[in-house]
Structures are given as C-alpha cells and as structure tokens.
Amino acid sequence: YPEAAHETILVIDATTGQNALAQAKLFNESIGVDGIALTKLDGTAKGGIVISISLELDIPVKLIGIGETIEDLQQFNPVDFVNALF
C-alpha cells in the first residue's frame, strides 16, 4: 500500500563496535535509514556506538535488544541508557 507509512530500520549488533558506524553510514548513503535497532546490548560494553551513530549520522536509535526473546526488544530511552552506563 503506497499510502501506508514506511520506515527503514537498520538492525546493528552492538558487539560490532566501531564497525557499526561504518555500516550505518554506508546503508544510510545507499538506501536512507530512518532509525537504528541495536541488538545484543546485554552482552557488550560497546553500547557507546549509540552515541556515535546518533551524533555523527543524525540517525535516531529507536529500538534496543537486551536479550534473546521478542519481549527483550524495547523502545530506546536515552535517559535509561545513560543511567545504565553508571
């Protein structure tokens, strides 16, 4: 349906680290990305990539995955994210 809202969400594995920034940049240049879903945040200290992607590419992080089930996929909340770092 052409009248339906469409959104392009790039799913990035947080364990990818700084390579995720390069991936997001290339995908954004190629097809345009409306948001990022960052997975595996529960198993890495590399969640700081959220800040790099948001600042350098101006792509919002919309979803985060903090586990292995669908219930572990959550809306990204920047305040909660920063609080979890400390």
Secondary structure, DSSP 8 states (H G I E B T S, - for coil): -TTS----EEEEEGGGTTHHHHHHHHHHHHH--SEEEEE-GGG-S-TTHHHHHHHHH---EEEEE-SSSGGGEEE--HHHHHHHH-
